[in-house]
Amino acid sequence: MAWRSSTLPLTRREFLAAAALTGLSACRDNGMSPTTRPYVWGKQGLRHGEFQHPRAIGAWREEVYVIDTTGRIQVFDFDGAYRRGWSTPDSENGTPTGLAFSSQNTLLIPDTHYSQIIEYSPEGSLIRRWGKYGTGEDEFIYPTDIVQAPDNNYYISEYGLGAQRIHVFDADGRFARQWGGPGDGAGEFSRAMAIDIDSQGTLHVADTANHRVQCFRLDGTFLRTVGEGGAGPGQLKFPYDVTVAPDDSVLVSEYGNHRISRFTSNGAFAACYGKPGRAPGEFDGPRGVAVAENGLVFVADTDNHRVQRVPLEVLC
């Protein structure tokens, strides 16, 4: 998603030792030693710090924002301590699948099942809502994720009947252009679920039901496809979220493969981390991934009803 047992991040020596044991072409063995286990918080429930299928996650400054299927937005510090929370205006029809942060230091939430974008202050004050249901140029069916480019334009991924596309809006929320359509060809989508932009202006889109990530210039020019359907290294199965790390590498949460995969800025496979299960470093249908500026990675471990924090180094 766009900006994206208790141990500290790995030291350089610990990481090199782990790499020597596991190699770089396959997923990490998450049970190697206590120093490689991630920090885990949360369990199923409705109290502060508990979750019902957390699905969207973002790291901003020194806080982590998490949205679950109740429509709650909970904010934590990097160690999982609860700070504050609030709920979206409506949740009966469904809840948001993504979140991001604007250049104006606001929280942007595509309210997926209400066909709108909601903008909050970091403290939870509602600033504005824009968008409406429909297939027109300035309308949405199911908006899934949003990112703001350096030119202040908003890029929004969307799916739905007649709405497999990428929208572009200006800073005031006015429609600028769009591209896409249903299918599995270049520039076509089957459930575009997440979107992010790297420092070179490359737009990365999680084309979920096509089991791939598509990359574009900001004008919509197709560049390349990353990944293909499968469970091997470099393959993807229902990639639900994509986020760009500080070094411009790309992290992808794979709902179907229960892991996080990492690709270089040019789309080459680098590593993957995770396997099915409930132990630290294991996942059950992760839907969200975020990376902080300091290199900590946060995963919405959706069907385990928790968040996991891992150092970016384990995905090198």
ChimeraX attribute file (.defattr): number of C-alpha atoms within 10 A of each C-alpha:
attribute: neighborCount
match mode: 1-to-1
recipient: residues
	/A:1	34
	/A:2	31
	/A:3	26
	/A:4	31
	/A:5	16
	/A:6	15
	/A:7	16
	/A:8	16
	/A:9	21
	/A:10	19
	/A:11	12
	/A:12	10
	/A:13	9
	/A:14	15
	/A:15	19
	/A:16	14
	/A:17	11
	/A:18	21
	/A:19	17
	/A:20	9
	/A:21	12
	/A:22	15
	/A:23	12
	/A:24	17
	/A:25	14
	/A:26	15
	/A:27	22
	/A:28	24
	/A:29	21
	/A:30	20
	/A:31	14
	/A:32	12
	/A:33	10
	/A:34	12
	/A:35	17
	/A:36	24
	/A:37	26
	/A:38	26
	/A:39	21
	/A:40	22
	/A:41	18
	/A:42	19
	/A:43	16
	/A:44	15
	/A:45	12
	/A:46	11
	/A:47	9
	/A:48	16
	/A:49	22
	/A:50	19
	/A:51	28
	/A:52	21
	/A:53	23
	/A:54	31
	/A:55	30
	/A:56	35
	/A:57	31
	/A:58	29
	/A:59	28
	/A:60	18
	/A:61	11
	/A:62	12
	/A:63	19
	/A:64	25
	/A:65	22
	/A:66	28
	/A:67	30
	/A:68	24
	/A:69	18
	/A:70	19
	/A:71	22
	/A:72	22
	/A:73	21
	/A:74	23
	/A:75	26
	/A:76	19
	/A:77	14
	/A:78	18
	/A:79	16
	/A:80	18
	/A:81	14
	/A:82	16
	/A:83	14
	/A:84	15
	/A:85	17
	/A:86	14
	/A:87	14
	/A:88	18
	/A:89	12
	/A:90	13
	/A:91	16
	/A:92	10
	/A:93	8
	/A:94	14
	/A:95	22
	/A:96	30
	/A:97	29
	/A:98	32
	/A:99	31
	/A:100	28
	/A:101	23
	/A:102	17
	/A:103	13
	/A:104	8
	/A:105	12
	/A:106	18
	/A:107	24
	/A:108	25
	/A:109	27
	/A:110	28
	/A:111	28
	/A:112	22
	/A:113	20
	/A:114	23
	/A:115	21
	/A:116	22
	/A:117	24
	/A:118	21
	/A:119	23
	/A:120	18
	/A:121	15
	/A:122	17
	/A:123	13
	/A:124	18
	/A:125	12
	/A:126	15
	/A:127	12
	/A:128	11
	/A:129	16
	/A:130	15
	/A:131	20
	/A:132	15
	/A:133	15
	/A:134	16
	/A:135	14
	/A:136	11
	/A:137	14
	/A:138	19
	/A:139	18
	/A:140	27
	/A:141	23
	/A:142	27
	/A:143	34
	/A:144	29
	/A:145	32
	/A:146	30
	/A:147	28
	/A:148	23
	/A:149	21
	/A:150	11
	/A:151	9
	/A:152	15
	/A:153	19
	/A:154	21
	/A:155	23
	/A:156	26
	/A:157	31
	/A:158	28
	/A:159	22
	/A:160	17
	/A:161	11
	/A:162	13
	/A:163	26
	/A:164	27
	/A:165	23
	/A:166	25
	/A:167	24
	/A:168	25
	/A:169	19
	/A:170	16
	/A:171	15
	/A:172	10
	/A:173	15
	/A:174	15
	/A:175	17
	/A:176	14
	/A:177	15
	/A:178	18
	/A:179	15
	/A:180	20
	/A:181	19
	/A:182	18
	/A:183	13
	/A:184	14
	/A:185	11
	/A:186	16
	/A:187	23
	/A:188	19
	/A:189	29
	/A:190	23
	/A:191	25
	/A:192	34
	/A:193	30
	/A:194	32
	/A:195	32
	/A:196	29
	/A:197	26
	/A:198	19
	/A:199	14
	/A:200	9
	/A:201	14
	/A:202	22
	/A:203	25
	/A:204	26
	/A:205	30
	/A:206	31
	/A:207	29
	/A:208	23
	/A:209	17
	/A:210	23
	/A:211	24
	/A:212	28
	/A:213	28
	/A:214	24
	/A:215	25
	/A:216	19
	/A:217	14
	/A:218	16
	/A:219	13
	/A:220	18
	/A:221	14
	/A:222	15
	/A:223	15
	/A:224	15
	/A:225	18
	/A:226	21
	/A:227	21
	/A:228	15
	/A:229	16
	/A:230	15
	/A:231	13
	/A:232	14
	/A:233	16
	/A:234	23
	/A:235	18
	/A:236	27
	/A:237	23
	/A:238	25
	/A:239	34
	/A:240	33
	/A:241	36
	/A:242	31
	/A:243	29
	/A:244	29
	/A:245	26
	/A:246	14
	/A:247	12
	/A:248	17
	/A:249	19
	/A:250	26
	/A:251	27
	/A:252	30
	/A:253	32
	/A:254	30
	/A:255	24
	/A:256	19
	/A:257	23
	/A:258	24
	/A:259	28
	/A:260	28
	/A:261	25
	/A:262	26
	/A:263	22
	/A:264	17
	/A:265	17
	/A:266	14
	/A:267	18
	/A:268	14
	/A:269	21
	/A:270	20
	/A:271	22
	/A:272	27
	/A:273	22
	/A:274	22
	/A:275	20
	/A:276	15
	/A:277	13
	/A:278	12
	/A:279	15
	/A:280	20
	/A:281	25
	/A:282	23
	/A:283	29
	/A:284	23
	/A:285	26
	/A:286	35
	/A:287	33
	/A:288	35
	/A:289	32
	/A:290	31
	/A:291	29
	/A:292	23
	/A:293	14
	/A:294	12
	/A:295	16
	/A:296	18
	/A:297	26
	/A:298	27
	/A:299	29
	/A:300	30
	/A:301	30
	/A:302	23
	/A:303	19
	/A:304	22
	/A:305	22
	/A:306	26
	/A:307	29
	/A:308	24
	/A:309	28
	/A:310	25
	/A:311	24
	/A:312	19
	/A:313	17
	/A:314	25
	/A:315	21
	/A:316	18
